[in-house]
Amino acid sequence: MDSAEELVAMVADCRVAERRIAIMGHGSKPRRVAWGHETGVEELSTRAHSGILEYRPEELVITAQSGTPLAELADAVAAQGQLLPFDPPRFGGEGTLGGAIASGLSGPARPWRGSIHDAVLGVELINGLGERLRFGGSVMKNVAGYDVSRLVVGSLGSLGVVLSASVRVLPAPAAEETVCTRCSASEADVRVRCWARRPLPITGTCYVDGTLSIRLSGGPAAIEPAKVDIAVDESGDAGIWEAVRDRAHPFFGRNDVITRLSLPRGARFDDDDALIEWGGTQAWIAGEPRSLAANVYAETFRRDGDGWTTSRPPVDGTVAKYVERVRHAFDPDGVFVGAGSG
């Protein structure tokens, strides 16, 4: 269903009435990863603005409206032997394309298949003036100059209402297998760092509760030699990737306060009590961080009923200045509450 004109009218009306807008898709992330909606604002739902507009499997591109469920997109591309490379979190089977773009979240394969930022080719959105704007396109090479469409990724609804987006897809692997081994976090760190320098068909690593899980993707002719090469052949739980992606793993259920750490590639991290993924570049720890290196980004989540609220470190002053300039260009009257969800 195309609800674009209704959404444009709502933004225009709220601007005239000086009301603020909180953008909502399926509402999955306020329950799972709450971005902190303000009170006293009007909710704008993209849920009815749903549907696949165009899918060209031969060109590895799909275009859909923002309220389209991620599950619907995944099923559509799977029927053609393809997948969404950024594997966005669905949080209980919900979540929309617009919410995935606004939050900028990617799944366990992010270091190997790329992030949602890498996959977005073009977007159409409504800015704070009630105007429909289109950036990028629906082909792999479509931008001469600054790629504004990717600026929307991770903007949390602060730049406008995403109406539709074109994203890149990839062929699904012929086979996939999860193997695991018991070891310490320090041993896991050394092994993962070593594997990163070699041409192995790894598309996921996760260390938690004394076990290192590895996902291998490709043809049988690639997977079997890889198991010998990494010296790991014990069968693992293939469900761990979905559980970690959607924050449904027991690790997230037994802590009321957790912190997500974004680590530089190659950094050493050997906390046996942590959940470590993304080839060692993302880690989750219980509680608040005790001490951090200057180049480590930390975001703390606190359980709030059935969901989570989050606190982020302040943005560097220079960066904040440019962020505010961009936001003002898209939304000069401050119509949007920067807390996109869905």
N, C-alpha and C positions, 0 to 999 in steps of 0.2 A: 504494500500500500504506500502510495506517495503522499506524505503529509507536509511537503515542503512549504506550500503557501500558508498553511495554518501556523507552522513554526515561525515563518517570517513575520506574519501578522502579530503573533504573540510577542516576539522580540520588539517589534516596533511599538506596540501598545505599552509594554513595560518601560520602554525608554521614555515615552511621552509622560507616563504616570510616575516616573522616577522610582519604579520598583526594580529590585534586583532579581536575578534569575539564577537558579541552581539547576544545572543540566543533569538529567537522569536517564539511564538506559534501563537495564533490568534491575538496577539497584543492588547488584551483587557485591560491589566493592565496599559500600558502607557497612555491610555485615561482616565482610571478611577483611578488607583493608580500608578502613574508613579514612577519607581524606578531610573530614572535619567540616561538614556543611554548617554554614551560619544559620541562625534562626531568623525568622521574619522575612524570608525571601520566598519567591514564587517558584515552584518546581516546574520545569519544562521537560516533559518526557518524550524521548525519541522512539519509544517502544513500538508505536504504531507505524513509524516510518521505516518499513522493513521490506526486504526483498533483494534478490540478486538481479542486477541490471544487465550485466553482460559477463560472459565467461568464455574466454578463448584458450582452451587447453593447449593448443599448438603454440601459443605465444606465452604461456605460463603467466597469465594475468586474469584476475577476477575483479569485477567491480560490483559493489553492493551498497545499499543504503545503510545509514549508520545504525539503525535499530535492528539490523539483521543478526540473529543469534549466531554466535561463534560455532555452535554445534551444527547449524544448518550449512554454514560455509565449509566446515571440515568435512561434512558428509558429501557435499557437492563435489569437492575436489578429489576426495577419496574414490568416488565412483569413476573417476578418470585416471586413477593410479597416481594421484598427486597429493601434496600436503601443504599446509600452512607452515612455512619454515620457522616462523617465530613462535609457534605453538603457545598462544597466549593463555594465561590462567583463566579458568572458567568458573571457579568458585562455586561448587555445588551444581555444575552443569549449566550455569547461567552465563551471562556476559554477552556483550554485543560488540560488533566491529567498532562502532564509535567509542565505546568505553575502552576497548583495547588500545585504540590510538591515543585517546586522551590521557590514559594512565601511563602508556609507554612500557607496559609490562611484557616480558618475554619469558618463555619456558626454559627447560633444562638444556635444550640444544643451542641456546643463544651463542656461545663462543664458536660453534662449528657451522651453523646454518644462518647466522645473522640475527639481528634484532628486528623488532617491528619498525624501527627507524630506518633500517636498511631496506625493508620490504615495501614501504609506502611509495607509490609512484605519483599519485595525485589525489587531491581532496577538493571537495566543494563544501563551503561553510557559510554560515550567516554571521556577519560581524555585529558589533554592538550598535551599529547604525541601522540594522535591519536590512543590510545589503547582501545579496548572494554573490560570493566570490569563488572563483575556481583557480586552483594552482596546480602546476604539474600537468600530467596527462595519464595515459593508460598504456604506455610503451616503455621499454627498458631505458632508452635514452631520449629524454624529452625536455631537458632543462638546459638553457644557455644562460648562466648566471646563478644567482643564489636560489636554492631550492626551498621556497617558502613552505611547500606542502609538508616537508619533514619538520619544519619548525612547530607544526601543530602537534606532533608526536610528543607526549609527555607534558603538554601544556595544561592538563587538568581542567579543560573547559574555560580557561581564562581568555582565550582568543576568539572564541565563538562556538557556534553549534555546528558540529560536523554533520553534513547532510549525506554525503556519500564519499567513498574512497576506492581507489584502485590499488591493489596490492599484488606483489609478485608471489607466485607459488613455485614449488619445486617437485620434480618427480619423486614419488615415494620409493624407498629402498626395496629391493626384491626380498630381502630378509632382514631380520633384526633379532638380536639376542642379548640378554642381560646376564652378565657373569659377576661374581663377587669374590672377595677374599677378606679374611679377618686380619686386621693390622691396627697399628696405632695411627693417630692423625699425622705424626711426623713421618712415618713410613709412607702413608698415603700421599703426603705432600711431595716427597722425593720421587715417587713413582709417577705421579701425574705430571710433574714438571718434566720428567724424562720423556714420557710419551708425547708431550706437546711438541717435541722437536723431531718427531718421526711421522712418516705418512701412514698413520693408522686410521681405520674406519671408525673412530670413536665419535659418538654424538651425544654423550652424556656421562658425567661422573658425579657421584654423590657419596660423601663419607658421613656416616652417622652411626652412633651406638657401636663403635668398634668395627664396623664393616664398610669396606669400600666397594661400591657398585659401579660397574662400567657397562654402558650400552654400546654395542657394536652394530653398525648398520651398513648394508651393502649386499653383495651377492655372497652365496656360500663359499665361493672360491676366495673371497676376501676375508670373511669372518673366521673361518677355521684357522688359517695361518696367523691371523692376528691374535687369537687366543693363545697360540704357542708363543708368539713373539712377546706378549705381555706376561706370560707365565701365569695366567689366570683362566681356569676352565670350569670352576664350580658354578652351577646354575644359580642365578639370582632371581629376585622378585621383579618381574617386568612391571608390576603395578606401582613401583616406587616413583617412577617418573611422573605419573599423573598425580600421585599423592603429594609429592613435593611441589609440583607446578601449581596445584590448587590449594596449597597450605593445609592439606588434610592429613599429612603425616603425623603420627603420634607426637613427634618432637614439638609441633606447634600447639598441641592440645595440653601438654603438661607444664607449660610456662605461661604465667600471666603477663610477663613483660619480656619481650624479645627484641633484639637489635639486629638489623641487617647491615652487614659490612660490605662495601664495595672495595675490593683490593686491587692494587696495580698488578698487571700481569707479571708473573715471576716472583711475586712477594711470597715470603714464607709465612705459613699460618698453620699451627699445629696444636690447636685446642681440642683435646679428646672429647670434650663435652659439647662441641659445636656441631652444627650441620653445615657441611662444606660442599659446595657445588660449583658448576661452571668452570671446571678445570682449575679450581682453587682461587677463582677471582670473585666469588660471592660466598659469604659465610653468614650463618645465623647463630647468635649466641643468646643464652639466657641472661636476662637482666640488662642493665645499662652498661655501656662500655666503660672499662676502668681507665684505660689510657690508650690513645690512638696515635699512630704516626700521622704526620702532616698530610700525607697523600691518601689517607683512608677516609672514605665517606661513610657516615653512620646515620641510620634512621631507626628510631625506637618506636615500638608498637606496644600499646597497653590494652589488655582485654577490657572491653566495655560491653557487658551483657553478652549477646551472641556474636558481637563483632569486635573490631579493633579501632582504636584511635591512634593517630601517629603524630610524632613530633620530629621535625627536621631541623638540622643545624642552620643557622642564619646564612644567607647567601653573601658571598664576598661583595663588598661595597661597589667595586667597579662593575662586577657582573650584574648586580642588582640594578644599577643605573641603566644598563642596556636592556635588561629584561623589562623594566618599567617603560622604556621608550617603545619597545615592540608592542607591549600590551596596550599602551595608550593609542598606538596607531590603529589597532584593531578594535579597541573598545574605549574610545575617549571619554565616555560618560560613566564608565565603571559599572555597566549593566550586569556583567557576568561575575558570579562568585567562582573563583578559581578552585573548584573542587569537583571536576568532572568524575563521573562514576558510571559504571554500567558494564 
